[in-house]
């Protein structure tokens, strides 16, 4: 019997990759903003009742961190309340819910990478909305997988990697924050891990499946400044248009780059639990960036 997977957020960078990674596992019904408005609970209910999925993968999210400070109600509605409603709808069908959260649920004060057991303490409205979504999903559906990710980028959609590539085309110096650290994580890697977990669930069923919360990020760490310099060096090697050298990218502290939303200085996530339970070992963050730049060099229209 063909299993049905309902994917929300098909128009985002993660949704783009999930459509690829989930396709071999069953019939994937992919929905975007035009198909389902997350601000309206009835839209969600109609979609789930119509499609009758065995698995629901929720990659839909309010991701504008700065704008969330000005519109916290909408951020909470999409990232928190809608996530809980979707999870409850999945539970009513006995379906697995896969949901994604963020390193921004932490305040960044810890000196070491965060584990799943560390207490969240978000600094901004976006982080609070993502934490609310985590808690709502866990409370409404015992058959849940929650993946906390960090510094997500991909070949599709808007992200830091592509913003830096656009800036590198200019002949002016670039200033990038150097006191916030994390692990740049490719959307393709997150999608592949999701597919492996869902495949295990579909093959073995609920009995003994390790539901719960997992940190999912690339290995290693970097500051935004180190990340930007790596992008500059590798973009030139990939043949992408670059008018600045890595040394032209100036490091600056967060204090010199005022923003509406406070960011954690430490966004590093410990992925040991994912490795122990699922046998998935994260590759170095640099590998994913090189792969994405190679893909972009052959698909200039995505820039």
C-alpha positions in Angstrom: 0.0 0.0 0.0 1.3 3.4 -1.0 1.8 5.7 2.0 0.8 9.4 1.8 3.0 12.2 3.0 1.6 15.6 3.5 4.3 18.3 3.2 3.6 21.9 4.2 6.0 24.7 3.2 6.8 23.5 -0.3 7.8 27.1 -1.3 10.6 27.4 1.2 14.3 26.4 0.9 13.7 23.3 3.1 10.4 22.4 1.5 12.2 22.5 -1.9 14.7 19.8 -0.7 12.0 17.8 1.1 10.0 17.3 -2.1 13.1 15.6 -3.5 14.1 13.5 -0.5 10.6 12.3 0.4 9.5 11.4 -3.1 10.8 7.8 -3.0 8.9 7.0 0.2 5.3 7.4 -1.0 2.8 9.8 -2.5 3.9 13.3 -1.5 1.2 16.0 -1.4 3.1 19.3 -1.2 1.2 22.4 -0.1 2.4 26.0 0.0 0.9 29.4 1.0 -1.6 29.4 -1.8 -2.8 25.9 -0.9 -3.2 26.5 2.8 -3.2 29.6 4.9 -1.7 28.8 8.3 -3.4 31.8 9.9 -6.7 30.1 9.4 -7.3 26.9 11.4 -10.1 25.7 9.2 -7.7 25.6 6.2 -5.4 23.2 8.0 -8.3 21.0 9.1 -9.7 20.8 5.6 -6.3 19.9 4.1 -5.6 17.1 6.5 -9.1 15.6 6.3 -9.0 15.7 2.5 -5.6 14.2 2.1 -5.7 11.7 5.0 -1.9 11.5 5.3 0.2 8.8 7.1 2.9 11.3 7.8 2.8 15.1 8.1 6.0 17.1 7.5 5.7 20.7 8.5 8.4 22.8 6.9 6.1 25.9 6.8 7.3 28.7 9.1 7.5 32.4 9.8 11.3 32.9 9.3 11.7 36.7 9.2 13.5 37.1 12.5 13.6 40.9 12.4 10.0 41.3 11.2 8.8 39.0 14.0 9.8 41.7 16.5 7.3 44.0 14.8 4.6 41.3 14.3 5.0 38.8 17.1 1.3 37.8 16.9 1.6 36.6 13.3 4.9 34.8 14.1 3.3 33.1 17.1 0.3 32.2 15.1 2.3 30.4 12.3 5.2 29.0 14.3 3.4 28.2 17.5 -0.4 27.9 17.3 -0.6 26.5 13.7 2.1 23.9 14.5 0.1 22.7 17.4 -3.1 22.5 15.5 -1.4 20.6 12.7 0.1 18.2 15.1 -3.3 17.5 16.8 -4.8 16.9 13.4 -2.1 14.4 12.6 -2.7 12.7 15.9 -6.4 12.4 15.2 -5.3 10.2 12.2 -2.6 8.3 14.0 -0.1 10.0 11.7 3.5 11.0 12.4 4.3 14.7 12.6 7.7 16.0 11.7 8.4 19.6 12.7 11.4 21.9 12.6 12.6 24.3 15.3 15.6 26.6 15.7 18.8 27.2 17.7 17.2 30.6 18.5 15.2 28.9 21.3 18.5 29.3 23.3 20.0 32.5 24.8 23.5 31.7 23.7 25.0 32.1 27.1 26.4 28.5 27.4 30.1 28.0 26.5 29.5 24.6 25.0 27.2 23.3 22.3 23.6 23.0 23.5 22.0 19.5 24.0 18.4 18.6 23.9 18.4 18.6 27.7 19.4 22.3 28.1 16.7 24.7 29.1 15.5 27.0 26.3 15.6 30.8 27.0 14.9 32.6 23.7 16.0 36.2 23.3 13.6 37.3 20.6 10.0 36.9 19.3 11.0 34.5 16.6 12.7 32.2 19.2 9.7 32.4 21.5 7.4 31.4 18.6 9.5 28.4 17.7 9.7 27.3 21.3 5.9 27.5 21.5 5.7 25.4 18.4 8.0 22.7 19.9 5.9 22.5 23.0 2.6 22.4 21.2 3.7 19.6 18.9 5.1 17.5 21.7 1.9 18.1 23.8 -0.6 17.2 21.1 0.9 14.2 19.3 3.1 11.5 20.9 4.2 10.4 17.5 6.4 13.4 16.8 9.9 14.2 15.5 11.2 17.6 16.4 14.4 18.7 14.7 16.2 21.8 15.9 18.4 23.2 13.2 20.8 26.1 12.8 21.9 28.7 10.2 20.0 26.9 7.4 20.9 27.7 3.7 20.2 26.1 0.4 20.3 26.6 -3.4 16.7 27.7 -3.4 15.2 30.6 -1.4 16.7 33.4 0.5 19.5 32.8 3.0 22.8 34.1 4.3 24.9 32.2 1.8 23.1 33.8 -1.2 23.0 37.2 0.4 26.8 37.1 0.7 27.2 35.9 -2.9 25.2 38.9 -4.0 27.3 41.3 -1.9 30.5 39.8 -3.3 29.5 41.0 -6.7 30.0 44.6 -5.5 33.3 46.4 -5.3 32.8 47.7 -1.8 34.0 46.2 1.5 31.7 43.9 3.4 31.2 44.0 7.2 30.1 40.8 8.9 29.5 40.0 12.6 32.3 37.9 14.2 31.0 37.2 17.7 28.1 34.9 17.0 28.9 31.3 16.4 27.0 28.4 15.0 27.0 25.6 12.3 25.8 26.5 8.8 23.5 23.7 7.9 22.3 22.8 4.4 18.7 22.3 3.7 19.5 19.3 1.6 21.2 17.6 4.6 18.2 18.3 6.8 15.9 16.9 4.1 17.9 13.8 3.7 18.0 13.1 7.5 14.2 13.7 7.6 13.8 11.1 4.8 15.9 8.5 6.6 13.9 9.0 9.8 10.5 8.8 8.0 11.6 5.7 6.0 12.5 4.0 9.3 9.1 4.9 10.7 7.2 3.7 7.6 9.2 0.4 7.6 8.9 -0.4 11.3 5.8 1.4 12.5 5.2 3.1 15.8 6.3 0.2 18.1 9.7 1.1 19.4 10.2 4.1 17.2 12.4 6.8 18.9 10.0 9.7 18.7 11.2 13.0 20.3 13.4 16.0 20.0 16.7 15.9 18.2 19.4 18.5 17.3 20.1 18.4 13.6 23.0 20.5 12.4 26.3 20.2 10.5 29.5 19.4 12.3 31.9 22.1 13.5 31.3 25.7 14.0 32.1 29.2 12.6 31.3 32.8 13.2 29.2 34.6 10.5 32.4 36.3 9.5 34.4 33.1 9.1 31.4 31.7 7.2 31.3 34.7 4.8 35.1 34.4 4.2 34.7 30.7 3.4 31.9 31.5 1.0 34.1 34.1 -0.8 37.0 31.8 -1.2 34.9 28.8 -2.4 32.7 30.9 -4.7 35.8 32.0 -6.7 36.9 28.4 -7.0 33.4 27.4 -8.2 33.5 30.1 -10.9 30.9 32.3 -9.5 31.1 36.1 -10.1 33.1 37.5 -7.2 34.6 41.0 -7.0 35.8 40.9 -3.4 38.5 38.8 -1.8 38.0 37.0 1.6 40.3 39.5 3.3 38.1 42.3 2.1 35.3 41.1 4.5 35.7 43.0 7.7 34.9 41.4 11.1 32.7 43.5 13.4 31.1 42.9 16.8 27.3 42.6 17.1 27.2 45.8 19.0 28.2 47.7 15.9 25.4 46.0 13.9 22.2 47.0 15.8 19.2 44.9 15.0 15.6 44.7 16.3 16.0 41.1 17.3 18.7 40.0 19.7 20.7 36.9 18.6 22.4 34.3 20.7 26.2 34.5 20.7 26.4 30.7 20.8 24.1 28.8 18.4 26.1 25.6 18.4 24.0 22.4 18.7 25.2 19.0 20.0 24.0 16.3 17.6 25.3 13.4 19.6 21.7 12.1 20.3 20.9 12.0 16.6 24.1 10.0 16.0 23.4 7.5 18.8 19.7 6.9 18.1 19.6 7.1 14.3 23.3 6.4 13.4 23.4 9.7 11.5 26.8 11.5 11.7 26.8 15.1 10.6 29.3 16.1 7.9 31.5 19.2 8.4 29.6 22.4 7.6 32.2 23.3 5.0 31.3 20.2 2.8 27.7 21.3 2.5 28.6 24.9 1.5 31.0 23.7 -1.2 28.3 21.4 -2.5 25.7 24.3 -2.6 28.2 26.6 -4.3 28.9 24.0 -7.0 25.2 23.6 -7.6 24.7 27.3 -7.8 27.6 27.7 -10.3 25.7 25.5 -12.7 22.3 27.1 -12.0 22.9 30.9 -12.1 19.2 31.5 -12.3 18.9 30.4 -8.7 21.0 33.4 -7.5 
